[in-house]
Amino acid sequence: MKEFSYVIKDPVGLHARPAGLLVKKAGEFTSSITVESGGKSAEAKKLIKLMGLGIKQGAEVVCRIEGEDEDAAHEALAKFFEENL
Amino acid sequence: MERYTGKSVMKGIAIGRVYLYQKVDIQVTDQKVPDPAAEKERFLAAVEQAKEQLTRLYDEAMVNVGEDHAAIFDVHKMLLEDEDYLDTAAGEIEEGYNAVYAVDCAGTQFAELFAAMDDEYMRGRAADIRDISRRVIRILLDLPEEEIRSEEPVILVADDLTPSETVKLDKTKILGFVTVKGSANSHTAILARSMNLPALVTVNIDLSDELHGKTCVVDGFEGEFLVEPEEEILSEKVVRKNQWVADLEALEKLKGQDNVTKSGKRIDIFANIGNVEDAEAACAADAGGIGLFRSEFLYLGRETFPSEEEQYKSYRAVLEKMEGKKVVIRTMDIGADKKVDYFGLEPEENPALGYRAIRICLDREEIFITQLRALYRASAHGKLAIMFPMIISVDEVQRIRQIVEMVKEELTKEGYPLGEPEIGIMIETPAAALISDRLAKEVDFFSIGTNDLTQYTLAVDRQNQKLEGICDIHHEALLRLIEMTVKNAHEAGIWAGICGELGADTELTEWFLKIGVDELSVAASAVLRVRGAVRALP
């Protein structure tokens, strides 16, 4: 299993647009991917659940990846957060 | 006449006929279907068709209203791909219910989930869920898309407008908006602002059919909606409206013009901003640059210090937005009167004269260094100037210079490309104004903060209403300090600007030009007005 944490910098938090892009990115991998924040977690491939976490600027998120392509997914998602959030 | 009040989300006045935008009332029944498998196929086909519509709407909106507004359709398409949403609806169908009922259930369930969130932005997303559900239901029932059918421009009155309705409306047919629901962050509000149309939300009005076609007034200045006003009131509103339109047109004509008097004297007019989004308004108002970017927003309303990376991104965003125009960023002006618990500041008897701004920065250098590192890293991406608040002595400036040099050296060693930002100070204490001849030798520019300079010079608290009578904002002492500061700046070969409220005071514009002020930094909404005042001078 791979895991990384990230602090959201985007002023509006994990809003609809980047959340949708994250779902698309996560969908490129077969691994199971979860995003956890503030004691709640959601699958990164499910947009509504992901938005339901209500992640705001300054919040710390932990992303966990488990599966065959976890290394590639880890790298791609870490990059995605850095560039988009 | 009937008078209603609401929250104004865009100022202005519109007079016209009510167009009651009522949605077709869709009857949903929990009737069962004989063949759930076929019903599920029908549902999935409707979802596909909805997604095709959304792709088309996205492309159209990109051309008509731009990426910012078009993005909503892309989000809707992604919501329609959400597994949980689709599974919920499909689950109802497998139970034997009809597809319309199933979509309605899923829509209601997920909309409630968003409506219950504690974040205003996320609560607003409930409208998006209802919107996509309605789109699928319309396809299932073979109903046409809703549109305005009117020859003349109208005032749109609705319960609420869905995001896709808002984007799709024929903008040439709308004079103003009135909604029963909605908020300052709703799509209607955002669109109204981008179109410069008066709009009221949360107007408590009964949407009965007889409202349709009645003459009405939307007054975004007063936050009122008048239905069938009396002749006298109507003509009053017409006068105000004409005045408003004339003002707007006059200001619009000033865009792209130089800030120059008839005799050829010119001055820079910049905008004051408080966050990254404000830079948009500054550009729209044709500001020549940013004369004061208050960096406090990065520190307020949170629980930990903003990181270097976070600050860097914000500064860089504004510099890039301004495309090479000058951006003066003021280092943080936090003090005991502003609530930031994580600073651990003690309550003070007299916060205005207390532990604040540069005094904190020079005492707790780690906070200062983080901000300076972020600023210098951002300096590679535009024309940055850095300004320090609450200065009272030459020693402070020299100490700041030492820290700045240290930060620059560190960053260069770490391999960051750096720009060459100008270094300036706020002149907002009488002390700084009185020794401005000496301070001018240490810096590249002065920016006179007239709000604090007024209160410190006159020993008058501007928030205290009892003192209003003696708070003379044109007091001779204040004007002498300003004139002296500008003169000392010029003698040392540096520029001087004004960044307090006085900068937008057009009674003083002529005087500012006479004493040679180089730049006025005012609220974005005042930029064109001040430009007009400059151009009217001999």
Boltz contact constraints between the chains, C-beta under 6 A:
constraints:
  - contact:
      token1: [A, 9]
      token2: [B, 310]
      max_distance: 6.0
  - contact:
      token1: [A, 9]
      token2: [B, 313]
      max_distance: 6.0
  - contact:
      token1: [A, 12]
      token2: [B, 121]
      max_distance: 6.0
  - contact:
      token1: [A, 16]
      token2: [B, 75]
      max_distance: 6.0
  - contact:
      token1: [A, 17]
      token2: [B, 71]
      max_distance: 6.0
  - contact:
      token1: [A, 20]
      token2: [B, 75]
      max_distance: 6.0
  - contact:
      token1: [A, 20]
      token2: [B, 78]
      max_distance: 6.0
  - contact:
      token1: [A, 46]
      token2: [B, 83]
      max_distance: 6.0
  - contact:
      token1: [A, 46]
      token2: [B, 84]
      max_distance: 6.0
  - contact:
      token1: [A, 47]
      token2: [B, 78]
      max_distance: 6.0
  - contact:
      token1: [A, 47]
      token2: [B, 82]
      max_distance: 6.0
  - contact:
      token1: [A, 48]
      token2: [B, 82]
      max_distance: 6.0
  - contact:
      token1: [A, 48]
      token2: [B, 84]
      max_distance: 6.0
  - contact:
      token1: [A, 48]
      token2: [B, 85]
      max_distance: 6.0
  - contact:
      token1: [A, 48]
      token2: [B, 110]
      max_distance: 6.0
  - contact:
      token1: [A, 52]
      token2: [B, 113]
      max_distance: 6.0
  - contact:
      token1: [A, 54]
      token2: [B, 117]
      max_distance: 6.0
  - contact:
      token1: [A, 54]
      token2: [B, 119]
      max_distance: 6.0
  - contact:
      token1: [A, 54]
      token2: [B, 122]
      max_distance: 6.0
  - contact:
      token1: [A, 58]
      token2: [B, 302]
      max_distance: 6.0
